[in-house]
């Protein structure tokens, strides 16, 4: 299997996007809260990258992003690597085998992943002693809504990135023919 330089550069940039999402989620977004919730920027980035990139790269990037987020975030109960791997695998499956475009699998996976992330937050808060109703209404629901708001620019950036590289590959093919 021959790997082209364009594909390597595209994967490196996708990795940079995920790393930037981790930095934003750990440094900027804790200060920009929406009803005391922090959005799942990394989860949105993992879902979008998984729909556009190579399957193996997407799954490795998802697990690495989850480990880094758990390490930097310092919360031992988050299970982010497993959640991100499931989200990436689901995204890869839907984008490769079910839908003809990329937006529908991205949107479906983002909704499912953000919902799972909100449920995870509610369960963690309930395990720590918060009332379930309060955990859902006060943290999980705003986190889900904030994640939906953040998903749109993350998707647009990833789609633009994919479009630029896809058009570059087409131009390269035309020049070589």
C-alpha positions in Angstrom: 0.0 0.0 0.0 1.5 3.3 -1.2 0.9 6.3 1.0 0.9 9.6 -0.7 2.4 12.7 0.8 -0.9 14.6 0.5 -2.7 11.9 2.6 0.0 12.2 5.3 -0.3 15.9 5.4 -4.1 15.7 5.5 -3.9 13.2 8.5 -1.4 15.4 10.3 -3.7 18.4 9.9 -6.6 16.3 11.2 -4.5 15.4 14.2 -3.7 19.1 14.7 -7.4 19.9 14.7 -8.1 17.2 17.3 -5.2 18.5 19.4 -6.5 22.0 19.1 -9.9 20.8 20.2 -8.4 19.2 23.3 -6.6 22.4 24.1 -9.8 24.5 23.6 -11.9 22.1 25.7 -9.4 22.1 28.6 -8.3 25.8 28.6 -10.8 28.1 26.9 -14.2 26.5 27.2 -14.1 26.0 31.0 -14.3 29.8 31.1 -17.1 30.1 28.5 -19.8 28.1 30.1 -23.4 27.8 29.0 -25.7 27.1 32.0 -22.6 25.7 33.8 -21.8 23.2 31.0 -18.6 22.7 28.9 -19.2 21.5 25.4 -17.7 18.3 24.0 -15.5 19.9 21.4 -13.2 17.0 21.2 -16.1 14.6 20.7 -17.4 16.7 17.8 -13.9 16.9 16.2 -13.4 13.1 16.5 -16.8 12.4 14.9 -16.1 14.8 12.0 -12.6 13.6 11.4 -13.8 10.0 11.5 -16.3 10.6 8.8 -13.7 12.1 6.4 -10.5 10.2 7.2 -9.0 6.7 6.9 -10.7 4.2 9.3 -7.6 3.2 11.2 -6.3 6.7 11.6 -9.8 7.8 12.9 -9.9 5.1 15.5 -6.3 5.6 16.7 -6.9 9.4 16.8 -10.1 8.9 18.8 -8.5 6.7 21.4 -5.5 9.0 21.7 -7.7 12.1 22.0 -9.7 10.4 24.7 -6.6 9.5 26.7 -5.1 13.0 26.4 -8.4 14.6 27.4 -8.8 12.3 30.4 -5.1 13.0 31.4 -5.3 16.7 31.0 -8.8 17.0 32.3 -7.9 15.1 35.4 -11.3 13.3 35.8 -10.7 9.6 36.2 -14.4 8.6 35.7 -14.9 10.0 32.2 -14.2 6.9 30.1 -13.5 9.2 27.1 -11.2 6.8 25.1 -14.0 4.2 25.0 -16.7 6.7 24.2 -14.6 8.3 21.5 -13.6 4.9 20.0 -17.3 3.9 19.8 -18.2 7.3 18.3 -15.4 7.0 15.7 -16.3 3.5 14.8 -19.9 4.4 14.4 -19.0 7.4 12.3 -16.7 5.4 10.0 -19.4 2.7 9.6 -22.2 5.1 8.7 -20.1 7.3 6.4 -18.6 4.4 4.4 -21.5 2.1 4.2 -24.9 3.7 4.7 -25.1 7.3 3.4 -24.0 8.9 0.1 -22.8 12.1 1.6 -20.9 13.1 4.8 -23.2 15.4 6.6 -25.9 12.8 7.5 -23.5 10.4 9.2 -21.7 13.3 10.9 -25.0 14.7 12.2 -26.3 11.3 13.3 -23.1 10.3 15.0 -22.7 13.8 16.6 -26.3 13.6 18.0 -25.7 10.0 19.3 -22.3 10.8 20.7 -23.3 14.1 22.4 -26.3 12.3 23.9 -24.0 9.6 25.2 -21.7 12.2 26.6 -24.5 14.0 28.3 -25.7 10.7 29.8 -22.2 9.9 30.9 -22.0 13.3 32.7 -25.4 12.7 34.4 -24.3 9.3 35.6 -21.0 10.6 36.9 -22.7 13.4 38.8 -25.3 10.9 40.2 -22.5 8.6 41.3 -20.9 11.5 43.1 -24.1 12.2 45.0 -26.0 14.8 42.9 -29.8 14.2 42.5 -30.5 12.6 39.1 -33.0 15.3 38.0 -30.6 18.0 38.9 -27.7 16.3 37.1 -29.8 15.9 33.9 -31.4 19.4 33.9 -28.5 21.3 35.3 -25.5 19.8 33.5 -26.3 17.0 30.9 -29.0 18.9 28.9 -27.0 22.1 28.6 -23.9 20.1 27.7 -25.8 18.4 24.9 -27.2 21.7 23.6 -23.8 23.5 23.8 -22.3 20.5 22.0 -24.8 20.9 19.2 -23.9 24.6 18.8 -20.2 23.8 18.7 -20.7 20.9 16.3 -21.7 23.2 13.4 -18.4 25.2 13.1 -16.4 22.0 13.7 -18.2 20.2 10.9 -17.8 23.2 8.6 -14.0 23.4 9.3 -13.6 19.6 8.7 -15.7 19.7 5.5 -13.7 22.6 4.2 -10.4 20.8 5.0 -11.6 17.7 3.2 -12.8 19.7 0.2 -9.5 21.5 -0.2 -7.5 18.3 -0.1 -10.0 16.5 -2.4 -9.8 19.3 -4.9 -6.0 19.2 -4.7 -6.0 15.5 -5.4 -8.2 16.0 -8.4 -5.9 18.7 -9.8 -2.9 16.4 -9.3 -4.7 13.6 -11.2 -5.5 15.9 -14.1 -2.0 17.2 -14.3 -0.6 13.7 -14.4 -2.9 12.5 -17.2 
